[in-house]
Structures are given as structure tokens and as C-alpha cells.
């Protein structure tokens, strides 16, 4: 594995998590944050 592939995977995963968190926050008004 090279650094470029690792960076691409890391950025894609972070982007995916970011988008999922945003859509999740919009769908459920997040009662889980209070836990």
C-alpha cells in the first residue's frame, strides 16, 4: 500500500461518515447526543 491510496481511503471514509452524520442529524433530531 502506498501513501496516496491510504490518503484516498481515509478521505473517502471521512467524507462518507461526514455525509452520514449530516443526513442522520437531519432525519432524527438526535436524542442519542444526550446519552
N, CA and C atoms as a LAMMPS dump frame, in Angstrom:
ITEM: TIMESTEP
0
ITEM: NUMBER OF ATOMS
105
ITEM: BOX BOUNDS ff ff ff
-5.0000000000000000e+02 5.0000000000000000e+02
-5.0000000000000000e+02 5.0000000000000000e+02
-5.0000000000000000e+02 5.0000000000000000e+02
ITEM: ATOMS id mol type element x y z
1 1 1 N 0.835 -1.211 0
2 1 2 C 0 0 0
3 1 3 C 0.867 1.257 0
4 2 1 N 0.472 2.209 -0.808
5 2 2 C 1.209 3.469 -0.854
6 2 3 C 0.464 4.531 -0.064
7 3 1 N 1.149 5.639 0.182
8 3 2 C 0.543 6.718 0.967
9 3 3 C -0.647 7.339 0.246
10 4 1 N -0.588 7.387 -1.089
11 4 2 C -1.687 8.008 -1.838
12 4 3 C -2.972 7.204 -1.699
13 5 1 N -2.849 5.886 -1.769
14 5 2 C -4.045 5.053 -1.635
15 5 3 C -4.594 5.138 -0.218
16 6 1 N -3.689 5.187 0.755
17 6 2 C -4.131 5.312 2.147
18 6 3 C -4.853 6.629 2.37
19 7 1 N -4.298 7.7 1.805
20 7 2 C -4.932 9.009 1.95
21 7 3 C -6.286 9.033 1.262
22 8 1 N -6.372 8.425 0.104
23 8 2 C -7.652 8.393 -0.616
24 8 3 C -8.691 7.622 0.17
25 9 1 N -8.293 6.485 0.725
26 9 2 C -9.23 5.69 1.516
27 9 3 C -9.667 6.45 2.755
28 10 1 N -8.709 7.101 3.415
29 10 2 C -9.029 7.842 4.637
30 10 3 C -9.984 8.995 4.338
31 11 1 N -9.71 9.73 3.272
32 11 2 C -10.559 10.873 2.942
33 11 3 C -11.949 10.416 2.516
34 12 1 N -12.026 9.321 1.777
35 12 2 C -13.331 8.82 1.341
36 12 3 C -14.153 8.345 2.535
37 13 1 N -13.501 7.674 3.477
38 13 2 C -14.193 7.209 4.681
39 13 3 C -14.669 8.387 5.513
40 14 1 N -13.802 9.391 5.667
41 14 2 C -14.184 10.574 6.437
42 14 3 C -15.342 11.304 5.778
43 15 1 N -15.294 11.435 4.464
44 15 2 C -16.388 12.082 3.734
45 15 3 C -17.683 11.304 3.913
46 16 1 N -17.6 9.979 3.825
47 16 2 C -18.78 9.134 3.974
48 16 3 C -19.38 9.283 5.366
49 17 1 N -18.529 9.255 6.393
50 17 2 C -19.002 9.42 7.766
51 17 3 C -19.613 10.795 7.971
52 18 1 N -18.992 11.823 7.373
53 18 2 C -19.483 13.191 7.495
54 18 3 C -20.867 13.32 6.874
55 19 1 N -21.025 12.78 5.675
56 19 2 C -22.325 12.834 4.994
57 19 3 C -23.372 12.046 5.774
58 20 1 N -23 10.878 6.261
59 20 2 C -23.94 10.059 7.031
60 20 3 C -24.358 10.771 8.307
61 21 1 N -23.421 11.439 8.967
62 21 2 C -23.749 12.152 10.202
63 21 3 C -24.68 13.32 9.913
64 22 1 N -24.442 14.022 8.801
65 22 2 C -25.292 15.158 8.442
66 22 3 C -26.706 14.688 8.113
67 23 1 N -26.83 13.66 7.301
68 23 2 C -28.158 13.163 6.939
69 23 3 C -28.847 12.556 8.155
70 24 1 N -28.075 11.9 9.006
71 24 2 C -28.641 11.325 10.222
72 24 3 C -29.148 12.404 11.16
73 25 1 N -28.383 13.5 11.268
74 25 2 C -28.799 14.602 12.129
75 25 3 C -30.079 15.232 11.613
76 26 1 N -30.21 15.306 10.301
77 26 2 C -31.404 15.914 9.73
78 26 3 C -32.608 14.99 9.885
79 27 1 N -32.41 13.691 9.807
80 27 2 C -33.536 12.761 9.895
81 27 3 C -34.034 12.643 11.326
82 28 1 N -33.157 12.219 12.228
83 28 2 C -33.554 12.131 13.635
84 28 3 C -32.963 13.332 14.323
85 29 1 N -33.764 14.022 15.092
86 29 2 C -33.227 15.216 15.741
87 29 3 C -32.353 14.816 16.924
88 30 1 N -31.688 13.719 16.768
89 30 2 C -30.619 13.191 17.612
90 30 3 C -30.857 13.244 19.102
91 31 1 N -31.61 12.274 19.614
92 31 2 C -31.7 12.104 21.067
93 31 3 C -30.48 11.367 21.602
94 32 1 N -29.698 10.765 20.704
95 32 2 C -28.549 9.972 21.135
96 32 3 C -27.431 10.847 21.674
97 33 1 N -27.406 12.122 21.274
98 33 2 C -26.353 13.017 21.757
99 33 3 C -26.497 13.286 23.239
100 34 1 N -27.706 13.098 23.778
101 34 2 C -27.938 13.392 25.191
102 34 3 C -27.455 12.258 26.081
103 35 1 N -27.194 11.092 25.494
104 35 2 C -26.764 9.946 26.288
105 35 3 C -25.384 10.145 26.887
